[in-house]
């Protein structure tokens, strides 16, 4: 019987086993790329978690944005939100308010309480707290008001070096640095994933202090860890008295631009560790406007500068009780000489 044979072309070609080193050599670029991608992703995530927006908790509620996250690579958003018009609902609400409150962060903490909201709601008076952190003055706030185009009939101003000529480092960067708009656009972008992720899984985000602004009325509320350095309040000794005439001139120019009767402008001074009461009172007297800054016993700050929640509620209650008749009259479109020069104790 003849031996069967296969055609030459049907014989499978001989293949030597691949050496392990050859496979590793071929795969090394892909492995390196994957490892690099993992490392970069981890580093970026760590940066966001430790120094970016994810270092702060998410407590946006229904109608608020993250005003400030106390993390190295995030910080302020509020200034840019108004300067660049990134929160149009907030600008619109501020523009439509009948009563606008101006000042610094002490102003915001003092008036950001349920007491304030309830007082205005009960009287159907739309209001807006338009204070800013970092001790901003009329230099920053004047162009902000030009963007807001307020139709307010009354103003409350915390005259706590508000009538001065200077920009904080934060507002200076916004005004003069070319890439400031891009940085604030980026901050706005990260708020959405922060809200979704940290809202769904709070444990993945940090507890750095976060401040939120309600777009409807401008009040602040906080989340995260507040400073715990309580102190009492008191009137400080007058300082920079030689500059008071200049402050008064700035105040006159600013108030005239508000286009409301001076009888509908109320100056105050929010209590702190070194309250500039004498200075604020002198400015109000020179302007011929009401100065209402009630003395309330046993007030406490949480950091030597800003009233804590309980003290803010007590002080704002006393303020609104004294200033209420002026604000109600002006919000209704009435003003009168009887409101001028009134001083709160």
C-alpha positions, 0 to 999 in steps of 0.5 A: 500500500502506497504511503500517502503524502501531503502536497508541500503547500499543505505543510504548516510552516515551522514557527519557533516559540516567542521569547518572553523578552520579545513580547515585552519589548513590543508591549512596553510603549503601550504599558508605559502609556497606560501607566502614565495615564493612570499616574496623571489621572491620579495626580489630577484627581488628587489635586482636585481633591486636596487643593481644588473644588473637591476639597470642599463639600457640596451644599448648593441647595436649590438656587445657590452657587459656590461663592468661595472654596477655601482651597489653594487652587480654587478660592474665590468665584463670587467676584468673577461671577458678577464681574464677568456676568457668569451668574445672570440670575444673580445679576438680575435678582440684584438689579430687581431688588427694592433694597440693596445691602452693600459692604464686605464679608462682615456685612454678608455674615451679619445679614445672612440669617432667616431673620433678614429673609423673613422680615423682607418676605413678610413685607413683600420687599425684594432685597439683595445682599451685594457684599463681597469678601476681601474687603472690597471698596467702592473701587470694585463695587461701582463698576459692579453696580454698572453691570447690575443696573439696580433699580433699588429704592433704598440702600444699606451700606456698611461703612467699614472702609467701604468708601476707599480707593483700593482693589483687593488682590482678588479683584486686582487680578480680575481687572488687570490679568488677561487670563482672569476670565478663562480662570473663572470660566473654569471655576464655573465649569467645575461646579457642576461635577462637584455638585453632582459627585459630592452631592451623591457621595459626600464622603469623597469630598473634603471639609474645607470651608465653603461659602455659597451665595443664594442667587435669589437674594444674595445671602451667604450660607456656609458648609465645611469647617468654620474657624473656631476662634471666638471673640467679643466685639467692641468699638475700636479707637479712631484711626487714619483720621486725617483720611476721613475727609477723603473718605467723605468725598468718595462717599458723596460721589458714590451716593450721588451715583445711586440715584436715590434720595439720600433719605433712603440711604442708611449707613451702618457699621457691623460690629467686630473686634475693632468696630470703626463706629466713630468713622462710619458715624462721621461719614453719615453725618457729613452726608446727611444720611441715616446712621443706624448701628444698634448696640446689642450686648454680648455679641460674638464673632467666630473668628474675631471679625465675623458675627456667628449665627446667633449674634448675627440673628440678634444684631440684624433683628435690632437693625431691622427694627430700627431701620425698618420704617425707612426701608418700608417707606422708601421701598413703597416709593415714599421718602421724607426729610424725617428719615435724614440724620437718624442715628441708631444707638 
